[in-house]
């Protein structure tokens, strides 16, 4: 009697455990690399602009800013309004997070962004009523001081308006947008900082290093695309 050969069932090869582990590790490394690259570009997008041309609404004439090798800016403006406006803009692009955190520290608003552990601190600061003191300080300030503070605030707000989608990384990590800056904000955050006409500083300027960056030129107009 003829016999038919029995069909031999083929068993699929089992994947070796090290291959699965290598695949998982590769996927994790790729995810970490993508996160680091995204974080890098987010942080880089908020770096200050220190040369070229920048169109900003609120100026009355052209303003130029140059930085020396130590990163200290020198502002050349045609009038004091534009001088303090540019100072506010330059300060904001370097230190917007510090400005806002100082304002929140003084006014008692840290818990709003950093959590309940700052509630006790905020309560103490609100008892001190530094915001009220700032308003009273403004009320007795000279017209020139208030005008300087107003121009300084306009510069900070112009930076925030031009960088709504490129704010410093701290704001994006904490998922909030800073409120507009006011004259009272400056008095509250930096109560002892005078805002007056700069004295003749030619001696100090000539003592600085003479290696300057290419100038950043502010011109009147909307934000550049």
Protein Blocks (a to p, Z undefined) as FASTA:
>chain_A
ZZdddddddddddddfklmmmmmmmmmmmmmmmmmmmmmmmmmmmpccfedjdddehiab
dcdddddfkopacdddfbfklmmmmmmmmmmmmmmmmmmmmmmmmnopmmmmnojklmmm
mmmmmmnommmmmmmmmmmpcfklmmmmmmmmmmmmmmmmmmmmmccfklmmnopacddd
dfklmmmmmmmlccdddddfklmmmmpcfbdcddddddeddddZZ
